[in-house]
Amino acid sequence: MLHGCDGVTRHVRIWAQQLVEWDYVAIVVDSFRPRNVTTVCNYGMLVPPQLQAMDAFNAAEYLRARAEVDGKPIGVIGFSHGGWAVLKAVLADTVRQAGAKPFAAAVAFYPGCDPPNSPLQTDTLILIGEADDWTPVDRCARWRDAVERNGHSVQMKSYPGALHAFDAPAPPHYYVGHYIGRNPGAAADAVTETRKFLGDRLRPQ
């Protein structure tokens, strides 16, 4: 699990607990504190998404060595800045750079969506609000349409009226110049979509 621009928060821990309730092993990766960073909001390249993606691959390697994982498939979920990192981690160039096994599933919540520079290596789900003024839905639609699928799937679901951080606990408010906050309908649907997407890929019949 990859956090947003404000680091590991209650929001990420709630999601980790949700995954545990679904009988997954969950690890929250802190990409900031070991680097003496507290926030990168509006300064995302202080900890570039490529670097956070490398942290995800290192965490996956750690998990594979644990008895309770024991070779089972591993997925990655990221939020905002962490979602941006997820969309790096699913691409062939990043997998090659990490010298790692690709993730079996990836979920990117309201990610930054740079143009993809190499083929897809992981089935990917993007969940984003149509009223997001921080990571615009149109950029992610272009990412979805441009990426070379390479035999993998890309799904994207956008929620009318939903803001950035639509699944976070806080109600709509301004934060570092952006209007963000919870949309209960979108949040509930995103839980359903995430559970199905992960289940289909991490628990194949």
C-alpha positions, -999 to 999 in steps of 0.1 A, spaced: 0 0 0 15 33 -11 4 65 6 -4 100 -7 15 132 -7 9 137 31 25 104 41 10 75 61 -24 87 74 -55 72 91 -69 69 56 -43 44 45 -45 25 78 -83 21 73 -76 6 39 -50 -17 54 -75 -29 80 -101 -35 52 -76 -57 33 -69 -77 65 -106 -82 70 -107 -97 35 -80 -121 46 -51 -105 28 -17 -97 42 -12 -59 40 19 -38 43 19 0 44 51 13 29 63 46 43 83 63 16 88 96 34 100 93 70 131 72 62 140 100 39 133 127 64 103 140 44 69 147 59 49 160 29 54 165 -8 19 180 -15 23 203 -46 60 193 -47 56 157 -58 91 153 -72 107 156 -37 101 119 -36 95 109 -73 68 83 -81 95 61 -96 113 60 -62 80 52 -44 75 24 -70 109 10 -61 98 9 -25 68 -11 -35 90 -37 -52 112 -39 -22 82 -44 1 70 -72 -22 103 -89 -19 101 -87 18 66 -102 18 76 -131 -4 101 -142 23 73 -144 49 57 -177 57 21 -164 56 27 -152 20 46 -182 8 47 -176 -30 12 -162 -33 5 -134 -58 10 -99 -46 -9 -67 -56 -2 -30 -51 -26 -2 -42 -17 35 -41 -35 67 -34 -28 100 -52 10 103 -51 10 66 -43 -14 60 -72 11 79 -95 38 55 -83 15 25 -90 12 36 -126 50 36 -128 52 2 -111 30 -15 -137 52 -6 -167 79 -28 -182 107 -2 -178 102 1 -140 99 -36 -135 131 -41 -154 148 -13 -134 137 -30 -102 148 -64 -114 116 -77 -98 86 -99 -105 57 -78 -118 27 -73 -94 -3 -96 -101 -28 -67 -97 -26 -29 -92 -52 -4 -81 -45 33 -85 -68 57 -66 -69 92 -82 -33 90 -95 -11 114 -113 -12 101 -149 20 108 -169 21 95 -205 32 58 -203 67 51 -217 67 13 -219 42 -16 -221 20 -28 -193 31 -57 -170 2 -58 -146 -36 -58 -148 -45 -23 -136 -76 -6 -122 -79 32 -119 -105 48 -97 -110 86 -99 -135 113 -94 -148 133 -123 -146 165 -102 -110 160 -92 -91 193 -96 -57 178 -85 -53 147 -107 -77 154 -136 -97 124 -149 -89 134 -186 -52 128 -181 -59 93 -167 -83 85 -196 -54 94 -220 -31 71 -200 -56 43 -203 -60 48 -240 -23 52 -247 -6 24 -227 4 -7 -247 -17 -35 -230 8 -63 -237 -19 -89 -229 -29 -71 -196 -62 -53 -188 -67 -17 -179 -100 -7 -162 -109 28 -153 -140 39 -133 -148 76 -128 -173 89 -103 -195 119 -113 -192 147 -88 -165 130 -68 -134 149 -57 -98 140 -51 -96 117 -20 -132 107 -24 -127 76 -2 -109 94 27 -126 100 60 -127 138 59 -156 156 43 -150 180 14 -126 208 23 -98 229 8 -63 215 12 -31 231 -3 -52 248 -29 -74 219 -40 -109 209 -31 -109 173 -18 -129 150 4 -152 121 9 -180 111 -14 -199 83 3 -214 67 -28 -181 67 -47 -162 54 -16 -186 25 -12 -184 16 -48 -146 18 -48 -145 -7 -20 -167 -31 -40 -146 -26 -72 -113 -31 -54 -124 -62 -37 -136 -78 -69 -106 -67 -89 -81 -81 -63 -101 -113 -58 -101 -121 -95 -63 -118 -97 -49 -127 -63 -73 -155 -56 -78 -173 -89 -101 -202 -89 
